[in-house]
Each structure stands twice: as structure tokens, then as C-alpha cells.
Amino acid sequence: MLGQLTAQFAIVRVPEHRGYRNLLLARLISALGTWTAFFAVRIAIYNQTGSTWWVSILLFCELVPSVILGIVIGPLIDRWPRRRMMILSDLGGAATFAVLPFVHSPAAICALSAVAGFSSAFFRPACYSAIPNLVREDSLVAANALVQGVENIATLIGPILAGVGVALLGSSTVYALNAVSFLVSAMLLLRIGNLARSSVTARIGRTHWREVRSGLSLVRNDRYLSSIALIWSWATLAYAGINVAEIALTTDAYGVGNPGFGVFVAFSAAGILLGNVLAFWFIERLTVYGGYRASFLVTALGVAICAVSPNLAIGCVGALIFGIGNGIGLVCNMTLIQQVVSDERRGQVFAVLGSMVQTFTLVGTLVAGPLTESVGPRQMWGISAGLLVLGFANIVILSAVRRSRDIKAPTMPTTLAPVEAGGESPGSAFDRIATLLDEVERERKREIEDEATGERRRRTRT
């Protein structure tokens, strides 16, 4: 089994995956610099002001751009060359962090963090939507697992590098090194070539806003995408409660102080990395959709163990389990979207769903603080476990209702398409996607014809 799990990562040695190798390395370098600088900015602004209010404002400024832009810019990710968008995102990050060492006002630091958030809002959906164009179909799950793995490695190492870097080198040097990491990432992305681009040309105006509406409609009406949105929303609220209450759980409930908190977080991060590796084996047995749903039960089990654990040792076992469930769910989530959504809509869907996650993260973070103060950290973690189970139950019921409705519908065939994910047919999903794309294409052609007719009339009058 171990040999099968490690063999999946041999895809990086496949000659035709050269573009993916460059993307993977670029993502590792960029994410490492980003997470290091993210915590360095937080440390610096707290040291300067001594106020958690400024830290909250900083986090708000970093999250809000992706909340708003995820919906607005979604179609552009599929209309403009994805490589170019990722490079521009890296260059924007490099410029922002190159300026940051010369800025000392807390308000200006928060403003620049918002600019950095604006730049990064383009990168992740463009990266995720480009992966299927860079690897073979049978290597997609392994490719997603590797990307998630390097991002989680950066999440694990970034805070350590930030603390050591600010202490030894100063925050300005850390910002400058992050700017360099963005430039290195951009140079690696230049070597990808044109494999990641979409074949649809960009058009700004009424057509763009129609595509924004059609993308939102696609997420709302498609069985798989609406399922992802629903369970992801519940899970995000749960994760917000976990993130807010975990330091109180270890220091107060377990009574181990800050060193114990670091050990606890390390176990959860190790679990996420292990979950990324196990995702391929998990998907082979439960399919992508079934594995995605089941991963939340694994996560809920780990969270519940942490909530009732009498000490840090058992709590770390729970942290490892919920990390594994989270890591599996991340890979399944990426793969499911890539399989269900066509290339012409993939970037927009990633952006829209990412925007929803950030929205629920903001709401959950605002609610979790006062709630943890009121009920205590153990109860907050118990509530989070309940939210994960409730989200799973809702998605199972919704899937069953929609499947029954599709079977009973007179326009549906009596024999469903072959089962692909979690025991449900993807046929209706692809049909709806095709219908939406046809409608968008007809509107685009009609608008082009109207513009051409208007131009001919103006020439005639002159």
C-alpha cells in the first residue's frame, strides 16, 4: 500500500508534465513566501500597535478582496491566458511587498495588504483550473494532491520562518525576501508555455456580466457544485470556530501553555499532509464525490475527540485525524470541480466557490470569538463537529432528493448515465453546463452581429 501511495507522485518525472513541474515549484516558492510574510505582517503590526483591533482590521483587509473579486473576475480567469494572470498576480505581490518595508503607518500597512489580497485573488483559481491542462487525465488526482501538499507545507513552515525571520532579520527583510520569491515564481511560470490557456477570447461589457450571472446560476443549479457550496459553507463555519478556539483549548482546557499549542497545531498540519497523500487511495475506493462527503465525517470524528480529550496526548490524536480528513477533502474538492466543470467555466467556478468560503470565514470568525468566550473552547469544538456532521447529513439528503427528482422527471431518460462520483450520475450536470455554454455563445455571437450592423449603419450615414 505504501508503495502505491508514493508511486503516484512519480508524475513529476513524466517528460510531458514539464509545465506542471514548473507550476508546482512556482506554487511552493510563492506560497512559502506568502505565508511567511502573512505572519510577519501580523507580528509587526501587533508589535507596533499592541492592539488586536489592528490585527482584525489587517485580516479583514486581506480577506475582503478575494470575497468581492471571486465573483466579479471569475469569467476573466477563463477568458484571459491563465499563465499571464498568474504571472501578473506574482508581479503584483512582488511590487506590494517591495514597497511595504518603507511603510510604517498601520493604516497604510493594511491598505497595502488589501492590494496584496487583490493580486492573490487571481492566482489560486487560475492555478487550480490550469492543472487539468498540464497533466494526463489519469494523473489528475496525484497532481492535485501534490499542489495541496506544497501549499500545506508552506502553511506549516511559514509561521516558523516568520517568527525566526522577524526576530533575527526584521520584518522589512522578510518582506523583501517575499518580493523576491514572487519574482522567482513568475520566472518559473514563464516556462509553462501556452498549455494552461483557455481558447475563449476575453470580452468585457454586457457579455461579461451575463457570464457572471450564468456562473452563479451554474453553481446554484448543478447537483455537484451546489453540494460542494453547501457542505463547504458548513465546514467553513466549523473551521472558523476551530481556528479561533484552538489556542484556548490547548492552553486552558488541556493546561499545557504555548508549547503545547505548537505541538497540537503541528499534529493537525501533519494530518493534512498525510490526508493529501492518502487521498488517491481514498478516492479509488469511494470515488471522488463519495470520498469528498466521507472526508467530513473523518474530520468531525477528529474534532469530537479533541473536544472531549482529557489531555494533550489524546487531543493530538484527534488533531491528526481531523487533519487527515481535511487533507483528503481538499484534494477531492479540487478534483471534483475539475471533473464536473468544463475548461471554459472552471476558473470562474473556483473563484466563485472561493469567494463563498472567504465570506463564511469572515462571518464564522466574527461569531466564533464571542461564542467561545460564552460557552468555552471544548463546547466550541463540539459545535464545530456538529456543524460538520450536519453539513454531511444535509448534502446526503439534498443529493437523494435531486436524484429522485431527476429519475421522476418526464424529460429524463429511464436509464441514468454510468455512475462516476458517489453513486450519482454526472450526465445532468454536463447537460446543464452545455446548455449554459451554448446560451452564452449565442449571446456573444448576437452581440458581435449587433455591433457589426451598427458600425455598417454609421458608415452608411457618413
HELIX and SHEET records of a PDB file:
HELIX    1   1 LEU A    2  ALA A    7  1                                   6    
HELIX    2   2 GLN A    8  ARG A   13  5                                   6    
HELIX    3   3 PRO A   15  HIS A   17  5                                   3    
HELIX    4   4 ARG A   18  THR A   49  1                                  32    
HELIX    5   5 THR A   52  VAL A   72  1                                  21    
HELIX    6   6 GLY A   74  ARG A   79  1                                   6    
HELIX    7   7 ARG A   82  VAL A   99  1                                  18    
HELIX    8   8 LEU A  100  PHE A  102  5                                   3    
HELIX    9   9 PRO A  106  LEU A  134  1                                  29    
HELIX   10  10 GLU A  137  SER A  139  5                                   3    
HELIX   11  11 LEU A  140  LEU A  168  1                                  29    
HELIX   12  12 SER A  171  LEU A  190  1                                  20    
HELIX   13  13 ARG A  206  ASN A  221  1                                  16    
HELIX   14  14 ARG A  223  ALA A  248  1                                  26    
HELIX   15  15 LEU A  249  ALA A  253  3                                   5    
HELIX   16  16 GLY A  257  VAL A  308  1                                  52    
HELIX   17  17 LEU A  312  VAL A  340  1                                  29    
HELIX   18  18 ARG A  346  VAL A  375  1                                  30    
HELIX   19  19 PRO A  377  LYS A  408  1                                  32    
HELIX   20  20 GLY A  427  ARG A  461  1                                  35    
END                                                                             
